[in-house]
Amino acid sequence: MAQVHLWLIVQCMILLAIANGTPVIAKKILGEWLAWPVDGGWLFFDGRPLLGRSKTFRGVILAIFGSAVGGYLIGLGAGIGALVGLNAMVGDMLASFFKRRLGLTPSAEAPGFDQVPESLLPLLTVKNLVGLSVLDILIGVGVFWAGELVVSRLLYMLRIRDRPY
């Protein structure tokens, strides 16, 4: 049976929370200042936005930087933190790309679709670097999924998020 590395899962959840929370907090504090869309406003051949205006360079850069600092502070190292932050944002943009293809508006709720890519991709990326097992990754994705649904609603109630999801 695979061993569960509880502290490592907790550390990764902290990094994922930083990576996914930093752009939300930056938007609340900075508004539209330096919020340049990653897709440059381009449309895909289906006529829909490639990603949408909510995916910004500011958010990606701050997520990577914040996760790097977080990784250093929790003992995984800045490089691991940055890698988690980068891949969380890649997973988030991948989910946004497919949500646009399905005709969902930016920030529309899509349970699972929103949480799995932005947690699975970073965990798979650092799996061998930090010693995560497959079971650790499955637990991490499940914890992130449930936690993100709860935290998003809490941030909405605190008026930090624009929508409850």
N, C-alpha and C positions, 0 to 999 in steps of 0.2 A: 504494500500500500504506500502511496506517495506521502511524503512528509509535508505537513503544513507549516509554513514559516510565517507565523502570525505577525511578528514585529516587522518583517519585510513587507508584508501586505499592507500593514498600517502606514509604513513609510511611503509606499507607492501611492496609497490613497491620499496622503497629504500632498504629494507632488501633483497628482491629478486634480485635486481640489484647487491648488494654487494655479495650475495651468488653465483650468476652466473658469475659475472665479476672477482672475485678474482682468480679463477683457471686460467682464460685466461691471466690475468696480470702476475700471478706467472710463467706461462709457458714462457711468453715473457722475463721476467727478469731472471729466473733461468734455462731455457732450460730443460735439462733432469735431472738436479741435484735433487735427492730425488723423482723422478717421478716414483714411484713403482706402477704398475697397480693394481687396486683393485682386479681384477680377477686372478691375478698371472700368466697370460698368458694361463690359462686353456681354453680348447675348450668345447663347449656344445656337446651333443650327435649328433647334426647335422653337426659337424665338423667345425663350425664357432666359433670365439671367444665368450666367455660368455658376455663380455662387450666391450672389445677392450682396446688398450693401452692408449687411451686418458682419461680414467677414473682412476685417480691416488689417492692414499692415501693423498699425498700432497695437491691436489686440494680439497678433501673432508674436511680435517682438517682445511685448511686455510679458506674455505668457512664458516665453522661453527664458527671458531674463529672471522673472519671478521664480520659476521652477529651478533655475540654476542656483539662485540664492537659497531657496528652500532645500535643495539637495545638499548643499554645503552645510546648512544649519542642522539638518537631521542626520548627517553622517554618511550619506550616500555619495557625496561629492557633487561639485557643480556640473561636471560633465554628464553624469547620469541624470541630474535634474534637468539640464538643458535638453537632453535627448528625450526625456519623458514629455517635457513641455512642447517641443517641436512635433513629436508624433501625436500628441493629443490634439494639436491644432490641425495636423494633416488629417487625422481621423474625423475631426469636426468638419473640416472643409469637404471631405469625401462624402460625409452624410448630407451636407448642404447641397452638394452637386446632385446627389440622387433625389433628395427632397424636391429640388427645383424640377427635375425630370418628371416627377410624379405630380407636379402642379401645386405643391404645397408652398405657401408663402413663407418668406423668411421668418424665423422664430416660431413657426407653426409646430405644435406638439406632435411628435411621432415617437411614442414610447418604444424603447429598445433601439430604434433607428438612431436616436439622438445619443444614447449612452454607449452602445456597444463599440462602434468604431473608435470613439475618442478614449476608450479605456483599453480595449483589446489591443489595438495597434501599439500603443506605448509599452504595455506590459510584455507583449511578444518581442518588441525591440530590445528591451533590457533583460529579458529572461535569462540568458546565459551570462550576462555581465554581473548580475546581482544574485543569481542562484534561485530564481523562481521555478517552482514545479508547475506542471500543467494544472494540478489541483489548485495551487496558489492563484494562477491566472483566472481560473473559473470562479473561484471565490472572490477575487478582486473585481472582476467584471460584474458579478452579482451584487456585491456591496456597493460599487460605484453606481450601478443602475438604480438601486433602491435609495441610496443616499442622495443622488442627484435629484430624484423626484421630490424627496422631502425638503432638501435644502433650497431648491428652486422656489417652492411654494413659500418657504420661510422668507427668502430674500424678496419675494413679491410683496408679502405682507409688510416687510420693513421698507418697502418702496425703493429697493435697490435694483430689482429687476422690473422691466416693463410689463412682462407677462408672467403668469404663475408656472411656467414650464420652460 
